[in-house]
C-alpha cells in the first residue's frame, strides 16, 4: 500500500511542479502585457494560486487536523486584512 501511495504522491508532486512552472511562465508573460491598473491584481492572483498549490500539495494541509487548518486560515486572514488596510491607506493619501 505504501508503494502505491508514494507513486500517487510522486505524480501529484510532478503535476504541482508543472502547474507552478506554467503559472510562473504565465505571470512572467503577463508582465509584458499592457494591463494598466490591473497589473498588480493579476500578479497577486498568480501569486495566490501558486501559494495555494504549495500550501495544499507540498505542505499537506489537506491531511492535517481541523485545528491546524483553522490556525492556517486565521494566519491567511490576518495577512489579507493587513494587505487590504495597507492598500486602503495608500489609496487614501
N, C-alpha and C positions, 0 to 999 in steps of 0.2 A: 504494500500500500504506500509506503514511503517513496518508493521509486516513481510511482505514478504521480504522487503529489509534487515531487521535485521536477518532473518533466513538465507538469502543468505550470508550476511556478516559473520554470525557465522560459516557457512560451510567453507567459504573462509579462515577465521582465523584458523579454525581447520586443514584445508588442509595445510596451510602455516606452522603451528606448526609441523605437521607430517613431512613435507618436510625438515624443519630446523633440526628436530631431526634426520632424516635419514642422512642428509648431515653431521651432527656432528659426527654421528657414523661412517660414511664412512671416514671422514677426520681423526678420531681417529684410524681407522683401517689402513689407508694409512701410518700412522706414523710408523707402524711396517713393512712395505714393504721396500725392498731394492731398492729405486728409484734413488739412486746416485745423480747426479747433478740436476735431475728433481724434487727432493723432495720439494724444495721451490716453484717451479712453480705450482706443484699440490696443495700445501697448499694455495697458493694465488688464484688459480682457485676456490677451495672450498669456500674460504672467499668471493670472488667476487660474486659467485652465491648466497650465503647466504645473503650478503648485498643487492643484488638486490631484493630478496624476501622481506626482511624487508622494503626496500625503496618503493617497489611497493605496497605491501599489507598493512602494518601497518602505513606507512606514507602517504598513499593515494595520491601518486604523480600523478597517472593517472587521478584523479579528479580535479587537480589543473589547474589554467590558464597557458597559454603558457609562460608567463613571469616568473612564478615560476619554470617551467621546465627548461627554459634556464639558470636561475641562478644556479639551481641544477647541470645541465650539465657542466657549467663552473667551479663549485667547484670540480666536479669529474675530469675534465680535468686538473685542477691545481694539484690535488693530483697525478694523473698519471704522469704528467710532472716532478714533484719533485721526484717521485719514480724512474722514468727512469734515471733522471740525477744523483741521488744518486747511483743507480746501476752501471751506466757507470763510475762514479768516483771511486767506489770501485774496479771494474774490471780493471780499468786503472792503478791502483797502484801496 
